[in-house]
Amino acid sequence: MLEFDFNWKKLSVIGGITVWNFYFQFYPGAIKSPQVIEFLEHLQRQLPGQLLVLWDGAMIHRSRAVRDYLQGLKGNIYAAALPAYAPELNPVEYVWGYFQQHRLPNFSAKDLAHLSDFGRRQLRNIRRRPKLIAAFWKQAELW
């Protein structure tokens, strides 16, 4: 007898990519402005100096809280939007596609914690493959 519990909560991931590395964080539930700001703070700790952030036009990227946070940094992070309806220009989209097509098939999580642990391990493995990261940039035609 098989039993299924479809009352799972949501697990979200936010990510950013540089020419040489991939950064990510998992969050329970949906990603909202506070999580975007926390991720930007994480990037600042990992990548000293000024940052250029290219992101899609999602509402959380344009929220008042995120705009205020960026303005308070006085130019340490400059954010620019990718063209609307152009996910093919975003190299992070290729990370997610690779993750879903090559790392998640045939994986059946027992619960949210199991999924989170597996996802972290798989994304860390992707981080250790600089040629793969370069391929995501090339696929987006930004390299």
C-alpha positions, 0 to 999 in steps of 0.5 A: 500500500502506498501512502502520499501526503500532498500537504507539503509546505513550500521550499524556495531557492534564490540564486546568483551567478558570477563568472566563476561561482554560483551562490544560493540560499534556500528559504521555507515558503515564498521568497519576499523582500526580506529574503531578497535583502538577506541574500543581497547581504550574503552576496556582499559578505561573499563578494567584496567591492561593488556589485552589479546585480542583473535580475528579472522584473519580478515584483520582489526585485522592485519592491519598496523595501528592496529599493530602499535597501539598495539606495541606502548602500550608496552605490555598493550594489547597482541593480539593473533589470533584464529585458521583460520576458527574456529568461533566456538572457538570465544565466541563473535560469540555466542553473535551475534548468540543469538542476531540474533536468539532471539532478532532480529526476528520480529523486523522491523526497521524504519531507521538506528537510530531505528535499532541502538537504538534497538540493543543497548538496546538488547545488554545491556540486554544481558550484564545484564545476567552473566549466558548467558555470561558464556554459550557463553564461555562454548559453545566455549569450552574455559571455 
